[in-house]
Amino acid sequence: MNRILEVAQDKLTPEQSQVFEQLVAGRGRILGPYKIWIHSPRVAAGMEQIGTYLNKRGSLSPREVEIGILIIARHWGADYVQTAHIREGKRVGLSDQIVDALVKGTEPPLTDPHERGVYRFAAALTSGAKLADADFAAIEQAIGRDGIAEVLVLLGYYTSVGLGMKIHQVPIPQQP
């Protein structure tokens, strides 16, 4: 049972209405996680800024964003996010072999050093293991401090998306 409590547009508070209008203007519609966050309009507005930055303006490539999302979705058992981002990962050029490895939790065959750095950092963070200084230095060399900051925020953002969709029992999107 889908637990999302949608608020009818005519029942939104003035603050919710403003955020709703911004979301629709920017994305064409209000996406699932925002239906959760709209109950706290400041959270919804902040998450929109973060999400837009990560997906459109950050230093991570679309492929790197999808690598991070698939890692965090697997970590949390966030099936909705995983299913949606398997499709998106393939759309941005991740091979079936790379996507399959990420979904299984095995190391993907990445040849780009920046993508490998994103993978190594996200995988280390979700493993719970302490990252050795030498490993951190190698990751920093590959993705820079901006990449480190963006991977951290990407994993946090999609943790909220994944757990929100999971706890609200949003049906998993169908694969085409």
Protein Blocks (a to p, Z undefined) as FASTA:
>chain_A
ZZbdcddfklpcfklmmmmmmmmmmnopacfklmmmmmmmmlmmmmmmmmmmmmmmmmbd
fklmmmmmmmmmmmnopaklmmmmmmmmmmnopafklmmmmmnopacddfbfklmmmmmm
mmmmmnopacdfklmmmmmmmnommlmmmmmmmmmmmmmmmmmmmmnopacdddZZ
